[in-house]
Amino acid sequence: QVQLVESGGGLVQAGGSLKLSCTASGLSFDRYAMGWFRQAPGKEREGVAYLSSGSGTIKYADSVKGRFTISRDNAKNTLYLQMNSLEPEDTATYYCARAKYSDWVPRLVVDDFRTWGQGTQVTVSS
């Protein structure tokens, strides 16, 4: 059974930083592109960033470019999201997910991902 567990969320002031982690089990982690998504209250879930299985392809949402960095450690089955210069607009529940298919490069859209974690809350105060 595939399981993704996010951690690292919290409350931070605007301009601050947080690092999220997502630990995966039950899958060949190094064969899947992995992504971060977020969902704010009353809004649809949106893509934040994804990273291909070998880290050769990375895509960021325009709203986080230059501030967030996605990375992975395949030996630890772990995905990371370093978030700097946080803004109140970044407040949301953050989810990690794996691409629908192994050895496949997805788009940064919900439909191209599956097996979501439970989410970790990030709150940025102004």
Long-range contacts (C-beta under 8 A, 24 or more apart in sequence): 1-26, 2-26, 2-27, 2-98, 2-115, 4-96, 4-97, 4-98, 4-115, 4-116, 4-117, 5-117, 5-118, 6-94, 6-95, 6-96, 6-117, 6-118, 6-119, 6-120, 7-120, 8-120, 9-93, 9-94, 9-120, 9-121, 9-122, 9-123, 10-121, 10-122, 10-123, 11-123, 11-124, 11-125, 12-86, 12-122, 12-123, 12-124, 12-125, 13-124, 13-125, 14-86, 14-87, 14-88, 14-124, 14-125, 14-126, 15-85, 15-86, 16-86, 16-124, 17-82, 17-83, 17-84, 17-85, 17-86, 18-83, 18-86, 18-122, 19-80, 19-81, 19-82, 19-83, 20-80, 20-81, 20-83, 20-94, 20-96, 20-120, 20-122, 21-78, 21-79, 21-80, 22-78, 22-79, 22-80, 22-81, 22-96, 22-117, 23-76, 23-77, 23-78, 24-77, 24-78, 24-79, 24-96, 24-98, 25-77, 27-98, 27-115, 28-102, 29-74, 29-77, 30-54, 30-74, 31-102, 31-103, 32-98, 32-99, 32-102, 33-57, 33-98, 33-99, 33-104, 33-105, 33-106, 34-72, 34-79, 34-96, 34-97, 34-98, 34-99, 35-96, 35-97, 35-98, 35-99, 35-106, 35-108, 35-113, 36-70, 36-79, 36-81, 36-94, 36-95, 36-96, 37-94, 37-95, 37-96, 37-97, 37-110, 37-113, 37-116, 38-90, 38-92, 38-93, 38-94, 38-95, 38-122, 39-92, 39-93, 39-95, 39-119, 40-91, 40-92, 40-93, 43-92, 45-95, 45-110, 47-108, 47-109, 47-110, 48-81, 48-94, 48-108, 49-81, 49-108, 50-99, 50-106, 50-108, 50-113, 51-79, 52-105, 53-102, 53-103, 57-105, 59-108, 61-108, 63-89, 64-90, 83-122, 86-122, 86-124, 87-124, 88-124, 88-125, 88-126, 89-124, 90-122, 90-124, 91-122, 91-123, 91-124, 92-121, 92-122, 93-119, 93-120, 93-121, 93-122, 94-119, 94-120, 94-121, 94-122, 95-119
